[in-house]
Amino acid sequence: MTYEQTHPWITFRLDLRQADWGLWLDLGEAASKCEHLAGAPLQPEVAQRLHEIFLAKGAAGTTAIEGNTLSEAQVLQHIRGELHLPPSQAYRQQEVENIMRACNGIAQASVGPEATPLLCTELLCRYNRQVLEGLELKPDVVPGELRSHSVIVGNVYRGAPAEDCRYLLDRMCQWLNQEFSAPSPAQRLPFAILKAAIAHLYLAWIHPFGDGNGRTARLLEFHILLEAGVPLPAAHLLSDHYNRTRGDYYRQLDAASKSGGDVLPFLRYACRGLVDGLREQIKEVRQQQWQVMWEHHVHETFRHHKSAESTKRQRDVVLALGNANGWVDVSRLARLNPQLAAAYTLKTERTLQRDLNEIHATGLIERTHGKVRAKREIILAFLPARAATPTP
């Protein structure tokens, strides 16, 4: 039997006229947030830390879906060369290492002088070979080669007939390359997000390899997003989303085939997860930028003060309060960090109160009922009027 008989939902068609307004809103927000994230200035060490965190989320997510039990924290340790597992668990580390190498290779190629290659069956075979490298596999599984036998996923879903897999992959790649080209640069990101999710879904339907199909599909998704200009940390978000919502992920994949090939619910599910992840990333980036601007403002405020000793002491108080993120009892102020403890060890309560009075005069802190806090919000130039002042 041919795939038309066994898998009639593999049609290589997408009618976006049936999409509801929610999908378009999510696509627009995702594209806007990607542009925002791509233009965000960050200190190099902060950017590197965020890159490691989201690489860990992506690698942990895509392998956890397939049963790997390493946590995000352990994957982060592996990235930093700090994870040491016994030999009996080395395969778990190898699975993660394969994903990391593949992602880093795609990232390096995306910024290289040569154009990123068009999608093709050979590229997908290479990605499958990478995700399965060094792993113990069943005898009939050859990394990077299309299967020659039937495969059943989770005792429920049967992959496309083995004799049709090469044709289906060739046609899928041709369809994705031709039909998902953005008509203008402004539409490049929304088209890429659709293309990535569709490619993932179709590769999962075809299931062309003996093993590693899910990881290969999510790696292909990562490739498409990165090629289109999605920032590197954001390109890991979908794998993290699928893992966080694993039950829904399986339901969406199953429903898409049982519905006769209606891919729109899966697209909405993927886009919604991407938007949620982008919101979290932008919040993290904004916090880092806020911290840098706050510290700069504090240093500038005290730059022209005359007394070096009291200036340093007062500046350290403000910076410590900024890190405290809320109201602090004045009685605890000198114990916020070792620097303040040393600065006030031989000082009287009167000195502390005088320092607080002088700091208060700069507008950097707020005082009430024996408590004090840093007014970090003063550097938010366009803070909405409805934003409430924190209460003690």
Secondary structure, 3 states (H helix, E strand, C coil): CCHHHHCCCCCCCCCHHHCCHHHHHHHHHHHHHHHHHHCCCCCHHHHHHHHHHHHHHHHHHHHHCCCCCCCHHHHHHHHCCCCCCCHHHHHHHHHHHHHHHHHHHHHHHHCCCCCCCCCCHHHHHHHHHHHHCCCCCCCCCCCCCECCCCCEECCCEECCCHHHHHHHHHHHHHHHHHHCCCCCHHHHHHHHHHHHHHHHHHHHHHCCECCCHHHHHHHHHHHHHHHCCCCHHHHCHHHHHHHHCHHHHHHHHHHHHHCCCCCHHHHHHHHHHHHHHHHHHHHHHHHHHHHHHHHHHHHHHHCCCCCHHHHHHHHHHHHHHHHHCCCEEHHHHHHCCHHHHHHHCCCCHHHHHHHHHHHHHHCCEEEECCEEEECHHHHCCCCCCCCCCCCC
